[in-house]
Amino acid sequence: MSIAAGSTSPRTRWGVVAMLMGFTFLGHFNRVGMSVVGDERLIGADGLTEVQMGIVYSSFLAVYTLLMLPGGWFIDRVGPAAALRWMGLGFGICAILTGVLGWMALPVQTLWVGLVLLRGITGATSTPLHPGAARGVALWTPPHVRSTANGLVTAAALLGISVTYPGFGWLIEQLDWPGACAVGGVMLIAFSLVWTVVAPRNRVAAPREPSLLAPQEASARGAIWPLLRNRSMLLLTASYAAVGYFQYLFFYWIKFYFQNNLGLSVEDSRWASFIVTMSMAVGMAVGGVCTDAVCRWCGDRWGRRLIAISCMGLCAVFALIGAKSGEARQATVLFSLSLGALGVCEGLFWTSATDLGGRIGGFAGAIMNTGGNGVSALAPVVTPILAKHFGWESAIGVACVICATGGLLWLGIEPAASAERET
């Protein structure tokens, strides 16, 4: 039986949020699993170089970013329920094909070309994931808990990333890397089929759905152009780009950093990476609740600004100190504090984007995610280059400056409170 889209039952509402969490968990488990494959099987003297593997990572991000706006249009056209279903099926098939590519025992350079091409296709299929989930939250939860819901959904993504390091590593040990990729794909396809049965059926927004565009733009809130030139939307996108660069440095290189720069074993580097990224998941879950509480206290504008500026600043400070420590245990603690602080403000980005977009909230989320991934796509390639020429401390320091600057951009963002916000 499908979940009634218009139901006001809290149980139904949070059941939908749990399903959205499942999508982000499995999506990122499959997405970041490639970095574990690279670290443990493909990078080496007889395999791929660090830069070549970075290009494999970035091929996913580049296509994902280029097709994000069409993906946002697709979400608003067919609704988030259908968009997420097709995303899961397409992404899962690509993950299985990645395993098939590995089973073919190709020469190293041929395998590299195949991975670059296939990861690009995978990036195309995954575009509806985060904008679709955020659009679903905007449609299926009331305003006063949307940051909480978005925080939980994004926390599940980080939980998926955290589990990837030990979990995908264990699958590689049991089945080798092609088998691990295939198993991840099968899980995502199976979940998508369950979603097909239980997903809400509404395709578009309710007619009265509010938009937080500036008043002079409200009459054209269903149009794309006013949103593209809205100052708050542009600054929000730039700030999220700063978040994306910082996140992706850690998502793709943290395990390599622990293992090759700080001298941890393969097993210890997996668990150190798990702890660091899990801290961000906790920050996201807690941050959504905190954001809703602070906004009820001092309003959306200053509540969201306070959370974003303070947490992105703390993120930069903790990471910089961690990079200077040079000791694995201290670095793990400080990087955990850093990503935990950054996670606190993740939910408010998605809430603000869909608030600004109103009836085209899927497209608004896609705009923000395009900027975020456009910059973050550089991190997997730029990071090893900076580390090679200037050291890991400098590579992480650049990300810290970018993150802190992104936080200050919130001084110009106007996430004005919705007239229909429930208290």
DRENRO-761872 format. One record per residue (C-alpha): residue number from 1; residue in one letter; x, y, z. Coordinates in steps of 0.02 Angstrom, whole numbers, plus 32768, in hexadecimal, padded with zeros to 4 digits. Layout:
N
+-----+-----+------+------+------+
!   n ! res !   xx !   yy !   zz !
+-----+-----+------+------+------+
! NUM !   A !    X !    Y !    Z !
...
+-----+-----+------+------+------+
end
This chain:
423
+-----+-----+------+------+------+
!   n ! res !   xx !   yy !   zz !
+-----+-----+------+------+------+
!   1 !   M ! 8000 ! 8000 ! 8000 !
!   2 !   S ! 8046 ! 80AA ! 7FD2 !
!   3 !   I ! 8062 ! 8132 ! 8051 !
!   4 !   A ! 7FDF ! 81B9 ! 8043 !
!   5 !   A ! 8035 ! 8256 ! 800B !
!   6 !   G ! 7FBD ! 82CA ! 8063 !
!   7 !   S ! 7FBD ! 826E ! 8109 !
!   8 !   T ! 7FDF ! 82D5 ! 81A4 !
!   9 !   S ! 800B ! 823D ! 820E !
!  10 !   P ! 80B6 ! 8254 ! 825F !
!  11 !   R ! 80D5 ! 819A ! 824C !
!  12 !   T ! 80B5 ! 81A5 ! 8191 !
!  13 !   R ! 811A ! 8244 ! 8181 !
!  14 !   W ! 81B4 ! 81FF ! 81D8 !
!  15 !   G ! 81A1 ! 815B ! 817C !
!  16 !   V ! 81BA ! 81BA ! 80DA !
!  17 !   V ! 8251 ! 8213 ! 8124 !
!  18 !   A ! 8299 ! 8169 ! 8155 !
!  19 !   M ! 8287 ! 812D ! 80A1 !
!  20 !   L ! 82DE ! 81CA ! 8062 !
!  21 !   M ! 8368 ! 81A5 ! 80DE !
!  22 !   G ! 8378 ! 80F7 ! 8094 !
!  23 !   F ! 8393 ! 8140 ! 7FE7 !
!  24 !   T ! 841C ! 81B7 ! 8020 !
!  25 !   F ! 846F ! 812E ! 8087 !
!  26 !   L ! 8478 ! 80B2 ! 7FF7 !
!  27 !   G ! 84A0 ! 8138 ! 7F76 !
!  28 !   H ! 853A ! 8170 ! 7FD3 !
!  29 !   F ! 856F ! 80C0 ! 8003 !
!  30 !   N ! 857A ! 809A ! 7F4A !
!  31 !   R ! 85C0 ! 8144 ! 7F1D !
!  32 !   V ! 8653 ! 8149 ! 7F98 !
!  33 !   G ! 8675 ! 808F ! 7F8B !
!  34 !   M ! 86DE ! 80B7 ! 7EF2 !
!  35 !   S ! 8759 ! 8115 ! 7F61 !
!  36 !   V ! 8771 ! 8078 ! 7FCB !
!  37 !   V ! 878B ! 8014 ! 7F2A !
!  38 !   G ! 880C ! 8093 ! 7EF4 !
!  39 !   D ! 886A ! 8095 ! 7F99 !
!  40 !   E ! 886E ! 7FD9 ! 7FB3 !
!  41 !   R ! 8874 ! 7F8F ! 7F04 !
!  42 !   L ! 8895 ! 8008 ! 7E76 !
!  43 !   I ! 8916 ! 8089 ! 7EAF !
!  44 !   G ! 89C7 ! 8046 ! 7EB1 !
!  45 !   A ! 8A68 ! 802A ! 7E53 !
!  46 !   D ! 8A17 ! 7FAF ! 7DDB !
!  47 !   G ! 896F ! 8006 ! 7DD6 !
!  48 !   L ! 892B ! 80B6 ! 7DC9 !
!  49 !   T ! 897C ! 8154 ! 7E0B !
!  50 !   E ! 892A ! 81C2 ! 7E8D !
!  51 !   V ! 8903 ! 8246 ! 7E09 !
!  52 !   Q ! 88B7 ! 81C4 ! 7D93 !
!  53 !   M ! 8848 ! 8185 ! 7E1F !
!  54 !   G ! 8819 ! 8239 ! 7E47 !
!  55 !   I ! 87DF ! 824C ! 7D93 !
!  56 !   V ! 8771 ! 81B1 ! 7DA9 !
!  57 !   Y ! 8723 ! 8202 ! 7E43 !
!  58 !   S ! 870F ! 82A9 ! 7DEC !
!  59 !   S ! 86BF ! 825D ! 7D51 !
!  60 !   F ! 862A ! 822F ! 7DBD !
!  61 !   L ! 8623 ! 82DB ! 7E0A !
!  62 !   A ! 863A ! 8339 ! 7D66 !
!  63 !   V ! 85A9 ! 82E3 ! 7D0C !
!  64 !   Y ! 8540 ! 82E7 ! 7DAB !
!  65 !   T ! 8559 ! 83A3 ! 7DB1 !
!  66 !   L ! 853E ! 83C5 ! 7CF8 !
!  67 !   L ! 8498 ! 8368 ! 7CF9 !
!  68 !   M ! 845C ! 83A6 ! 7DA2 !
!  69 !   L ! 83EB ! 8430 ! 7D5D !
!  70 !   P ! 8394 ! 83BB ! 7CE1 !
!  71 !   G ! 8383 ! 8344 ! 7D73 !
!  72 !   G ! 832E ! 83CC ! 7DD9 !
!  73 !   W ! 82B6 ! 83EF ! 7D49 !
!  74 !   F ! 8292 ! 8333 ! 7D40 !
!  75 !   I ! 8269 ! 832E ! 7DFB !
!  76 !   D ! 81EC ! 83BD ! 7DEB !
!  77 !   R ! 81A3 ! 836F ! 7D4E !
!  78 !   V ! 8182 ! 82BE ! 7D8C !
!  79 !   G ! 8189 ! 82D8 ! 7E48 !
!  80 !   P ! 820E ! 82A0 ! 7EC4 !
!  81 !   A ! 81C3 ! 81F3 ! 7EDD !
!  82 !   A ! 81DA ! 81BF ! 7E26 !
!  83 !   A ! 827F ! 821B ! 7E15 !
!  84 !   L ! 82CA ! 81BE ! 7EA9 !
!  85 !   R ! 828A ! 8117 ! 7E68 !
!  86 !   W ! 82E0 ! 812D ! 7DC0 !
!  87 !   M ! 837C ! 8170 ! 7E14 !
!  88 !   G ! 838C ! 80D4 ! 7E80 !
!  89 !   L ! 8370 ! 805C ! 7DF1 !
!  90 !   G ! 83EB ! 80B5 ! 7D7D !
!  91 !   F ! 8471 ! 80CB ! 7E02 !
!  92 !   G ! 8461 ! 8016 ! 7E38 !
!  93 !   I ! 8474 ! 7FD5 ! 7D86 !
!  94 !   C ! 8511 ! 8040 ! 7D6E !
!  95 !   A ! 855C ! 7FFC ! 7E10 !
!  96 !   I ! 8541 ! 7F49 ! 7DD1 !
!  97 !   L ! 8590 ! 7F76 ! 7D2A !
!  98 !   T ! 8627 ! 7FBB ! 7D87 !
!  99 !   G ! 863C ! 7F0F ! 7DD3 !
! 100 !   V ! 862B ! 7EBF ! 7D29 !
! 101 !   L ! 86B5 ! 7F32 ! 7CE9 !
! 102 !   G ! 8727 ! 7EF4 ! 7D73 !
! 103 !   W ! 8701 ! 7E3E ! 7D4F !
! 104 !   M ! 873A ! 7E56 ! 7C9A !
! 105 !   A ! 87F2 ! 7E5A ! 7CD1 !
! 106 !   L ! 881E ! 7EEA ! 7C5C !
! 107 !   P ! 88CB ! 7F3A ! 7C4E !
! 108 !   V ! 88E3 ! 7FC7 ! 7CCC !
! 109 !   Q ! 88D3 ! 8058 ! 7C52 !
! 110 !   T ! 883B ! 800B ! 7BFC !
! 111 !   L ! 87EA ! 7FEF ! 7CA6 !
! 112 !   W ! 880D ! 80A6 ! 7CD2 !
! 113 !   V ! 87B7 ! 80E5 ! 7C35 !
! 114 !   G ! 8723 ! 8073 ! 7C56 !
! 115 !   L ! 8714 ! 80AF ! 7D0A !
! 116 !   V ! 871A ! 8165 ! 7CD6 !
! 117 !   L ! 868F ! 814B ! 7C57 !
! 118 !   L ! 8622 ! 80DE ! 7CC6 !
! 119 !   R ! 8635 ! 814E ! 7D5E !
! 120 !   G ! 85FE ! 81E0 ! 7CF2 !
! 121 !   I ! 8560 ! 8181 ! 7CC2 !
! 122 !   T ! 8545 ! 8157 ! 7D79 !
! 123 !   G ! 8550 ! 820F ! 7DA3 !
! 124 !   A ! 84C7 ! 8233 ! 7D23 !
! 125 !   T ! 8450 ! 81B3 ! 7D6F !
! 126 !   S ! 8469 ! 81F4 ! 7E21 !
! 127 !   T ! 843B ! 82AB ! 7E03 !
! 128 !   P ! 838C ! 82A2 ! 7E55 !
! 129 !   L ! 83CD ! 825D ! 7EFB !
! 130 !   H ! 83E3 ! 82F5 ! 7F6B !
! 131 !   P ! 8371 ! 8374 ! 7F14 !
! 132 !   G ! 82EA ! 82ED ! 7F08 !
! 133 !   A ! 82F9 ! 82C2 ! 7FC1 !
! 134 !   A ! 82F4 ! 8379 ! 7FF3 !
! 135 !   R ! 825D ! 8396 ! 7F82 !
! 136 !   G ! 8208 ! 8302 ! 7FD3 !
! 137 !   V ! 8229 ! 834C ! 807F !
! 138 !   A ! 81DC ! 83F2 ! 8046 !
! 139 !   L ! 8141 ! 8398 ! 8004 !
! 140 !   W ! 8127 ! 8314 ! 808B !
! 141 !   T ! 8158 ! 836B ! 812F !
! 142 !   P ! 8117 ! 840C ! 8182 !
! 143 !   P ! 8186 ! 84A7 ! 8183 !
! 144 !   H ! 81B3 ! 84A5 ! 823C !
! 145 !   V ! 8210 ! 83FD ! 822E !
! 146 !   R ! 825C ! 840A ! 8180 !
! 147 !   S ! 830D ! 8430 ! 81BA !
! 148 !   T ! 8300 ! 839D ! 8231 !
! 149 !   A ! 82C5 ! 832C ! 81A3 !
! 150 !   N ! 834B ! 836C ! 812B !
! 151 !   G ! 83CD ! 8356 ! 81B3 !
! 152 !   L ! 839B ! 82A0 ! 81C9 !
! 153 !   V ! 839B ! 827F ! 810D !
! 154 !   T ! 8449 ! 82CA ! 80F6 !
! 155 !   A ! 8485 ! 8272 ! 8195 !
! 156 !   A ! 8454 ! 81CD ! 8145 !
! 157 !   A ! 84C3 ! 81FA ! 80B1 !
! 158 !   L ! 8557 ! 8211 ! 8126 !
! 159 !   L ! 852A ! 8172 ! 8182 !
! 160 !   G ! 8535 ! 811B ! 80D9 !
! 161 !   I ! 85DF ! 8169 ! 80BA !
! 162 !   S ! 861B ! 8139 ! 8168 !
! 163 !   V ! 85E4 ! 8085 ! 8155 !
! 164 !   T ! 8635 ! 807E ! 80A8 !
! 165 !   Y ! 86E8 ! 807C ! 80EC !
! 166 !   P ! 86D9 ! 7FE0 ! 8159 !
! 167 !   G ! 863F ! 7F98 ! 8101 !
! 168 !   F ! 8678 ! 7FA6 ! 804D !
! 169 !   G ! 8726 ! 7F73 ! 8084 !
! 170 !   W ! 86DD ! 7ED4 ! 80D1 !
! 171 !   L ! 867D ! 7EAF ! 8030 !
! 172 !   I ! 871E ! 7EC5 ! 7FCD !
! 173 !   E ! 8775 ! 7E48 ! 803E !
! 174 !   Q ! 86E9 ! 7DCA ! 8027 !
! 175 !   L ! 86BC ! 7DE3 ! 7F6F !
! 176 !   D ! 8749 ! 7E4E ! 7F27 !
! 177 !   W ! 871E ! 7EFB ! 7EE8 !
! 178 !   P ! 86B1 ! 7ECC ! 7E53 !
! 179 !   G ! 8642 ! 7E62 ! 7EC3 !
! 180 !   A ! 8637 ! 7EEE ! 7F43 !
! 181 !   C ! 85FB ! 7F68 ! 7EBD !
! 182 !   A ! 857A ! 7EEC ! 7E7F !
! 183 !   V ! 8534 ! 7ECC ! 7F2E !
! 184 !   G ! 8522 ! 7F87 ! 7F4C !
! 185 !   G ! 84C3 ! 7F9A ! 7EA9 !
! 186 !   V ! 844D ! 7F0B ! 7ED0 !
! 187 !   M ! 8423 ! 7F58 ! 7F7A !
! 188 !   L ! 83F8 ! 7FFF ! 7F2A !
! 189 !   I ! 838A ! 7FAF ! 7EA5 !
! 190 !   A ! 832D ! 7F49 ! 7F28 !
! 191 !   F ! 830D ! 7FE3 ! 7F92 !
! 192 !   S ! 82CC ! 8042 ! 7EFA !
! 193 !   L ! 824F ! 7FB8 ! 7ED8 !
! 194 !   V ! 8210 ! 7FC5 ! 7F8B !
! 195 !   W ! 8202 ! 8082 ! 7F77 !
! 196 !   T ! 819A ! 8066 ! 7EDA !
! 197 !   V ! 8117 ! 800D ! 7F45 !
! 198 !   V ! 8111 ! 8083 ! 7FDB !
! 199 !   A ! 8140 ! 812F ! 7F95 !
! 200 !   P ! 80C7 ! 81C3 ! 7F9C !
! 201 !   R ! 806D ! 81DD ! 7EF8 !
! 202 !   N ! 8062 ! 829A ! 7EE9 !
! 203 !   R ! 80BE ! 82DA ! 7E50 !
! 204 !   V ! 80C0 ! 8397 ! 7E6A !
! 205 !   A ! 80B6 ! 8416 ! 7EF4 !
! 206 !   A ! 8015 ! 8450 ! 7F42 !
! 207 !   P ! 7FD0 ! 84F0 ! 7EF1 !
! 208 !   R ! 7FE9 ! 8558 ! 7F8D !
! 209 !   E ! 809B ! 8521 ! 7FAF !
! 210 !   P ! 80FD ! 85BC ! 7FE7 !
! 211 !   S ! 819A ! 8601 ! 7F9B !
! 212 !   L ! 821C ! 866A ! 7FF4 !
! 213 !   L ! 8251 ! 86CC ! 7F5B !
! 214 !   A ! 8259 ! 8787 ! 7F72 !
! 215 !   P ! 81AC ! 87DB ! 7F6A !
! 216 !   Q ! 81C9 ! 8825 ! 7EBE !
! 217 !   E ! 81ED ! 8776 ! 7E7D !
! 218 !   A ! 815B ! 871F ! 7ED2 !
! 219 !   S ! 80E6 ! 8730 ! 7E3F !
! 220 !   A ! 8161 ! 86CF ! 7DD4 !
! 221 !   R ! 818E ! 864F ! 7E56 !
! 222 !   G ! 816B ! 85C0 ! 7DDF !
! 223 !   A ! 81E9 ! 8605 ! 7D62 !
! 224 !   I ! 829D ! 85D1 ! 7D5C !
! 225 !   W ! 82ED ! 8677 ! 7D30 !
! 226 !   P ! 82BC ! 86D6 ! 7DCF !
! 227 !   L ! 8308 ! 864A ! 7E36 !
! 228 !   L ! 83AA ! 8649 ! 7DD1 !
! 229 !   R ! 83C5 ! 8703 ! 7DEF !
! 230 !   N ! 838C ! 8708 ! 7EA4 !
! 231 !   R ! 841D ! 8746 ! 7F0E !
! 232 !   S ! 83F8 ! 86D3 ! 7FA0 !
! 233 !   M ! 83F1 ! 863D ! 7F2C !
! 234 !   L ! 8499 ! 866A ! 7EDF !
! 235 !   L ! 84EE ! 8687 ! 7F87 !
! 236 !   L ! 84A2 ! 85E8 ! 7FCD !
! 237 !   T ! 84EA ! 8588 ! 7F38 !
! 238 !   A ! 8596 ! 85D6 ! 7F50 !
! 239 !   S ! 8595 ! 85AD ! 8009 !
! 240 !   Y ! 8562 ! 84FA ! 7FE6 !
! 241 !   A ! 85EF ! 84EF ! 7F67 !
! 242 !   A ! 8667 ! 8515 ! 7FF7 !
! 243 !   V ! 8617 ! 848A ! 805E !
! 244 !   G ! 8624 ! 8413 ! 7FCB !
! 245 !   Y ! 86DD ! 8431 ! 7FAF !
! 246 !   F ! 8705 ! 8411 ! 8065 !
! 247 !   Q ! 8697 ! 8376 ! 8070 !
! 248 !   Y ! 86DB ! 8324 ! 7FD3 !
! 249 !   L ! 878F ! 833B ! 8006 !
! 250 !   F ! 8768 ! 82CE ! 809E !
! 251 !   F ! 86EF ! 8257 ! 804B !
! 252 !   Y ! 876A ! 8222 ! 7FC5 !
! 253 !   W ! 8814 ! 8237 ! 8019 !
! 254 !   I ! 87FF ! 8224 ! 80D5 !
! 255 !   K ! 8822 ! 8169 ! 80D6 !
! 256 !   F ! 88B8 ! 8181 ! 8063 !
! 257 !   Y ! 88F6 ! 820E ! 80D6 !
! 258 !   F ! 88ED ! 81A2 ! 8172 !
! 259 !   Q ! 893D ! 810C ! 811D !
! 260 !   N ! 89C7 ! 815F ! 80B7 !
! 261 !   N ! 89EB ! 8203 ! 8111 !
! 262 !   L ! 89D0 ! 81D2 ! 81C7 !
! 263 !   G ! 8A08 ! 811C ! 81B5 !
! 264 !   L ! 896C ! 80C0 ! 81F0 !
! 265 !   S ! 894B ! 800E ! 81B8 !
! 266 !   V ! 88C2 ! 7FE9 ! 813A !
! 267 !   E ! 884C ! 7FB0 ! 81C4 !
! 268 !   D ! 8872 ! 8044 ! 8237 !
! 269 !   S ! 8860 ! 80C1 ! 81A9 !
! 270 !   R ! 87B4 ! 8079 ! 8181 !
! 271 !   W ! 8778 ! 8093 ! 8232 !
! 272 !   A ! 87C7 ! 813F ! 8245 !
! 273 !   S ! 876D ! 8173 ! 81A5 !
! 274 !   F ! 86CC ! 8128 ! 81E9 !
! 275 !   I ! 86DA ! 818E ! 828A !
! 276 !   V ! 86FD ! 8231 ! 822F !
! 277 !   T ! 866E ! 8222 ! 81B3 !
! 278 !   M ! 85F7 ! 81DB ! 8235 !
! 279 !   S ! 8614 ! 8279 ! 829A !
! 280 !   M ! 85CF ! 82DC ! 8209 !
! 281 !   A ! 8535 ! 826D ! 8204 !
! 282 !   V ! 8517 ! 828F ! 82BC !
! 283 !   G ! 8530 ! 8349 ! 829D !
! 284 !   M ! 84AF ! 8346 ! 8212 !
! 285 !   A ! 842C ! 82ED ! 827C !
! 286 !   V ! 8447 ! 835E ! 8311 !
! 287 !   G ! 8459 ! 83F9 ! 82A4 !
! 288 !   G ! 83AE ! 83E9 ! 8255 !
! 289 !   V ! 835A ! 83E7 ! 82FF !
! 290 !   C ! 83C6 ! 8477 ! 833C !
! 291 !   T ! 83A2 ! 84DF ! 82A1 !
! 292 !   D ! 82E6 ! 84CD ! 82B5 !
! 293 !   A ! 82F5 ! 84FB ! 836E !
! 294 !   V ! 8365 ! 8593 ! 8350 !
! 295 !   C ! 82F6 ! 85D1 ! 82C3 !
! 296 !   R ! 825E ! 85C8 ! 8334 !
! 297 !   W ! 82BE ! 8631 ! 83B1 !
! 298 !   C ! 8309 ! 86B9 ! 8342 !
! 299 !   G ! 82BA ! 86A1 ! 8296 !
! 300 !   D ! 82F3 ! 864D ! 81F7 !
! 301 !   R ! 8367 ! 86D7 ! 81BC !
! 302 !   W ! 83D8 ! 86E6 ! 8254 !
! 303 !   G ! 83BD ! 8635 ! 8291 !
! 304 !   R ! 8400 ! 85EA ! 81F1 !
! 305 !   R ! 848A ! 866C ! 81E3 !
! 306 !   L ! 84C2 ! 8649 ! 8295 !
! 307 !   I ! 84CB ! 858E ! 8278 !
! 308 !   A ! 8522 ! 8599 ! 81CF !
! 309 !   I ! 85A6 ! 861C ! 81F9 !
! 310 !   S ! 85D7 ! 85D4 ! 82A2 !
! 311 !   C ! 85DB ! 851E ! 826C !
! 312 !   M ! 8638 ! 8539 ! 81C8 !
! 313 !   G ! 86B7 ! 85A4 ! 8226 !
! 314 !   L ! 86D1 ! 851E ! 82AC !
! 315 !   C ! 86E1 ! 849C ! 8223 !
! 316 !   A ! 8773 ! 84FA ! 81D6 !
! 317 !   V ! 87CA ! 8516 ! 827D !
! 318 !   F ! 87C0 ! 8461 ! 82B7 !
! 319 !   A ! 87FA ! 841C ! 820F !
! 320 !   L ! 888F ! 8491 ! 8206 !
! 321 !   I ! 88C8 ! 845F ! 82B4 !
! 322 !   G ! 88AE ! 83A8 ! 8288 !
! 323 !   A ! 8919 ! 83B8 ! 81EC !
! 324 !   K ! 89A5 ! 8406 ! 8252 !
! 325 !   S ! 89A0 ! 837F ! 82D9 !
! 326 !   G ! 89F4 ! 82F7 ! 8270 !
! 327 !   E ! 89BA ! 8272 ! 82EC !
! 328 !   A ! 8931 ! 81F7 ! 82BD !
! 329 !   R ! 88CC ! 81F8 ! 835E !
! 330 !   Q ! 88CC ! 82B6 ! 836E !
! 331 !   A ! 88A4 ! 82CA ! 82B6 !
! 332 !   T ! 8811 ! 8252 ! 82C5 !
! 333 !   V ! 87C7 ! 82B4 ! 8357 !
! 334 !   L ! 87E0 ! 835F ! 8306 !
! 335 !   F ! 87A3 ! 832A ! 825A !
! 336 !   S ! 870B ! 82DD ! 82AF !
! 337 !   L ! 86E6 ! 8382 ! 8306 !
! 338 !   S ! 86FF ! 83DD ! 8261 !
! 339 !   L ! 8689 ! 8373 ! 81FA !
! 340 !   G ! 860D ! 836A ! 8289 !
! 341 !   A ! 8604 ! 8428 ! 828D !
! 342 !   L ! 85EF ! 842F ! 81D0 !
! 343 !   G ! 8565 ! 83AD ! 81D8 !
! 344 !   V ! 84FE ! 841A ! 824D !
! 345 !   C ! 84DA ! 8496 ! 81C1 !
! 346 !   E ! 84B7 ! 8419 ! 8134 !
! 347 !   G ! 83FB ! 840C ! 814F !
! 348 !   L ! 83DF ! 84C7 ! 814C !
! 349 !   F ! 842B ! 84D3 ! 809E !
! 350 !   W ! 83AB ! 845C ! 8055 !
! 351 !   T ! 831C ! 84A9 ! 80B6 !
! 352 !   S ! 834D ! 8557 ! 807B !
! 353 !   A ! 835D ! 8520 ! 7FC5 !
! 354 !   T ! 82B1 ! 84CF ! 7FBD !
! 355 !   D ! 8267 ! 8563 ! 801D !
! 356 !   L ! 82AC ! 85DA ! 7F9B !
! 357 !   G ! 826E ! 856E ! 7F0C !
! 358 !   G ! 81BC ! 8551 ! 7F45 !
! 359 !   R ! 8161 ! 84F3 ! 7EBA !
! 360 !   I ! 8205 ! 84D5 ! 7E5F !
! 361 !   G ! 8260 ! 849D ! 7EFC !
! 362 !   G ! 82AF ! 840A ! 7EA1 !
! 363 !   F ! 8300 ! 8481 ! 7E26 !
! 364 !   A ! 8337 ! 84F4 ! 7EB4 !
! 365 !   G ! 838C ! 8462 ! 7F0B !
! 366 !   A ! 83DD ! 8435 ! 7E66 !
! 367 !   I ! 8421 ! 84E6 ! 7E52 !
! 368 !   M ! 8471 ! 84DE ! 7EFD !
! 369 !   N ! 84B4 ! 842F ! 7EE2 !
! 370 !   T ! 84FB ! 8461 ! 7E38 !
! 371 !   G ! 8565 ! 84E5 ! 7E8B !
! 372 !   G ! 8594 ! 8471 ! 7F18 !
! 373 !   N ! 85CB ! 83E4 ! 7EA8 !
! 374 !   G ! 8616 ! 8456 ! 7E24 !
! 375 !   V ! 8698 ! 848D ! 7EA2 !
! 376 !   S ! 86A1 ! 83E9 ! 7F02 !
! 377 !   A ! 86C9 ! 838C ! 7E60 !
! 378 !   L ! 8770 ! 83E5 ! 7E67 !
! 379 !   A ! 879D ! 83A2 ! 7F13 !
! 380 !   P ! 87C5 ! 82ED ! 7EE3 !
! 381 !   V ! 8840 ! 8329 ! 7E5D !
! 382 !   V ! 8882 ! 83CB ! 7EAB !
! 383 !   T ! 88A3 ! 837F ! 7F56 !
! 384 !   P ! 892B ! 8301 ! 7F23 !
! 385 !   I ! 897C ! 8385 ! 7EB4 !
! 386 !   L ! 8986 ! 8403 ! 7F43 !
! 387 !   A ! 89BF ! 837B ! 7FBB !
! 388 !   K ! 8A48 ! 8343 ! 7F44 !
! 389 !   H ! 8A8F ! 83F1 ! 7F2A !
! 390 !   F ! 8A6A ! 8448 ! 7FD0 !
! 391 !   G ! 8A3E ! 83BE ! 804C !
! 392 !   W ! 899C ! 837E ! 8097 !
! 393 !   E ! 8995 ! 840A ! 8118 !
! 394 !   S ! 898C ! 848B ! 808D !
! 395 !   A ! 890C ! 8426 ! 8029 !
! 396 !   I ! 889B ! 841D ! 80C2 !
! 397 !   G ! 88BF ! 84D4 ! 80EC !
! 398 !   V ! 887D ! 850C ! 8043 !
! 399 !   A ! 87DA ! 84AE ! 8066 !
! 400 !   C ! 87CE ! 8502 ! 8111 !
! 401 !   V ! 87DB ! 85B1 ! 80C6 !
! 402 !   I ! 8756 ! 8585 ! 8044 !
! 403 !   C ! 86E2 ! 8541 ! 80CB !
! 404 !   A ! 86F1 ! 85D8 ! 813F !
! 405 !   T ! 86D4 ! 864F ! 80AD !
! 406 !   G ! 8638 ! 85EF ! 807D !
! 407 !   G ! 85F4 ! 8607 ! 812C !
! 408 !   L ! 8608 ! 86C4 ! 8121 !
! 409 !   L ! 859E ! 86C7 ! 8083 !
! 410 !   W ! 8506 ! 86A6 ! 80F1 !
! 411 !   L ! 850C ! 875D ! 8125 !
! 412 !   G ! 84C1 ! 8784 ! 807B !
! 413 !   I ! 8442 ! 86F4 ! 8075 !
! 414 !   E ! 838E ! 871D ! 809F !
! 415 !   P ! 8335 ! 867B ! 80CC !
! 416 !   A ! 829B ! 86DD ! 8101 !
! 417 !   A ! 821E ! 8681 ! 816D !
! 418 !   S ! 8188 ! 8638 ! 8114 !
! 419 !   A ! 80E4 ! 8687 ! 8140 !
! 420 !   E ! 80A1 ! 85D7 ! 8153 !
! 421 !   R ! 812A ! 8598 ! 81C8 !
! 422 !   E ! 80DA ! 852F ! 824F !
! 423 !   T ! 810D ! 854A ! 8303 !
+-----+-----+------+------+------+
end
